[in-house]
Amino acid sequence: MVVSHEGFYRPSINEQTCIGCHRCLHTCPLLDEEARRRAQAPRERHLFRYGWITDPELRRESSGGGLFSALALAVLSRGGCVFGVVMGDDLRPYHTKAENAAELQAMRGSKYLPSRVGDIYRELRRELRSGRQVLFSGVPCQIGGLLAYLGYKRPPNLLLVDIVCHGVPSLHLWDCYLHEEQQKRHAPGAPRSVSFRDKSSGWNHYGYSIRKDWGAGDVQYTQQGQDAFMRAFLSNMFLSKACYNCRYQGLAGKLSDITLGDAWGIWEELPEEQCAPGVSLAVIHTEAGEALCRELSGPVLEPRSPEQSLRHNPSLARAAVRPAAASSMRRKLFSAKPCRLSLEKLLRRITPGRLRTRLRNLLRRWLNTCRQGSAGLP
Ligand SMILES: Cc1cc2nc3c(=O)[nH]c(=O)nc-3n(C[C@H](O)[C@H](O)[C@H](O)COP(=O)(O)OP(=O)(O)OC[C@H]3O[C@@H](n4cnc5c(N)ncnc54)[C@H](O)[C@@H]3O)c2cc1C
């Protein structure tokens, strides 16, 4: 896999060494639509739950309520292993394996970037064949990729946990952001570490922050609404093209046993102080998922209404919508060298653009209503 000029991992075939066996074509989850659709056969029911891990430290380190850690610890305690995403020293996320609670720590927290899967499916298959219980976590299309690799067979020792996915933003956007932040900070290099979901400023009402550690005690916190990268990510302008037409969108598209997300909006139902440290949403799709949740010793999972969950988590129901101005914004970002482009300037253009689009849509709707009204007159 290579990084495309837009900053996403794409397959690339070396024609010099290719032996023409076509295995890559057979295991590509996008090419074999038929097999994928069969695997996506409608599930009988989806259980909506909310909850959090009881250990306050683990809850604080997690993006939401830490249900991922609760599930992973249950699997580790039975001698199983867990596959998930950690941030590399190069500030790019990648998939790896955790054998114990200490190795799980780096997997906690969302990394809002595409993760490098590398050879991890191969290692996972080895673990499955050895009979160990295996938990794999990732975005829904990575679950799809893994199942396609396994020939859509689901061995009983495999548990699949995906996350509610807004879409993944470009690595090129990330490089632009890091470059600009470094210049603004007059720092000699990139930050030592970044957390996309720091809870020092809270979790309720989307109050989390981006935390950058520049070294020598210089730690910077920016509220997510003020952070250029988060604003660009949430504008939907710079997601992978595949995300706008996600093959795994909606509950019907999920291939996992459990989908985890943030229980946004739960503050309307629970006392503020109870949700302040973060609450997870879990949508359980299969018997295997239900069995694992029943075994959890710490967290109590309470039912949450599907309507409330879907209202606050639109990404659970549908793929990200590509804004009208995305093409020109993408051209500007993707054709620029990181050092030439000002992300702040680009973002200033996005905001009035969105306002203009909203006003235009309002005007159109109003004109349509007027037309329909006059057409109905006797
Ligand atoms: C790109 C992306 C978009 C998301 N969009 C939404 C959304 O719109 N709405 C919502 O409610 N939740 C979204 N989430 C999920 C949410 O942020 C939490 O990860 C999830 O709620 C689990 O939180 P937790 O507290 O249970 O555990 P955490 O410890 O926070 O869970 C971390 C889990 O996320 C996985 N993970 C982290 N980064 C990546 C990555 N880059 N690629 C694949 N897997 C990763 C880890 O392997 C681990 O399983 C998104 C996550 C990512 C990575």
The ligand as a Gaussian input file, in Angstrom:
#p B3LYP/6-31G(d) Opt

LIG

0 1
 C      -11.602000       8.131000      12.178000
 C      -12.591000       7.976000      13.311000
 C      -13.859000       8.560000      13.214000
 C      -14.799000       8.422000      14.269000
 N      -16.036000       8.992000      14.148000
 C      -16.937000       8.876000      15.167000
 C      -18.245000       9.473000      15.080000
 O      -18.581000      10.139000      14.093000
 N      -19.093000       9.297000      16.118000
 C      -18.752000       8.557000      17.237000
 O      -19.561000       8.421000      18.150000
 N      -17.544000       7.980000      17.328000
 C      -16.635000       8.121000      16.334000
 N      -15.391000       7.518000      16.438000
 C      -15.142000       6.577000      17.556000
 C      -14.895000       7.231000      18.892000
 O      -14.056000       8.366000      18.744000
 C      -14.243000       6.243000      19.865000
 O      -13.097000       5.669000      19.291000
 C      -15.124000       5.111000      20.221000
 O      -16.236000       5.671000      20.827000
 C      -14.453000       4.120000      21.192000
 O      -14.166000       4.804000      22.351000
 P      -13.874000       4.074000      23.737000
 O      -13.960000       5.104000      24.797000
 O      -14.718000       2.848000      23.898000
 O      -12.409000       3.538000      23.644000
 P      -11.086000       4.149000      23.034000
 O       -9.975000       3.688000      23.872000
 O      -11.185000       5.585000      22.790000
 O      -11.069000       3.337000      21.679000
 C      -10.089000       3.364000      20.779000
 C      -10.496000       2.362000      19.719000
 O      -10.500000       3.007000      18.475000
 C       -9.636000       2.289000      17.608000
 N       -9.032000       3.293000      16.751000
 C       -8.404000       4.428000      17.136000
 N       -7.966000       5.109000      16.088000
 C       -8.304000       4.390000      14.994000
 C       -8.097000       4.574000      13.599000
 N       -7.452000       5.616000      13.099000
 N       -8.561000       3.619000      12.759000
 C       -9.202000       2.531000      13.224000
 N       -9.440000       2.313000      14.541000
 C       -8.998000       3.235000      15.413000
 C       -8.645000       1.561000      18.502000
 O       -8.148000       0.414000      17.884000
 C       -9.560000       1.212000      19.654000
 O      -10.327000       0.088000      19.318000
 C      -14.447000       7.675000      15.427000
 C      -13.158000       7.126000      15.528000
 C      -12.224000       7.261000      14.488000
 C      -10.851000       6.655000      14.630000

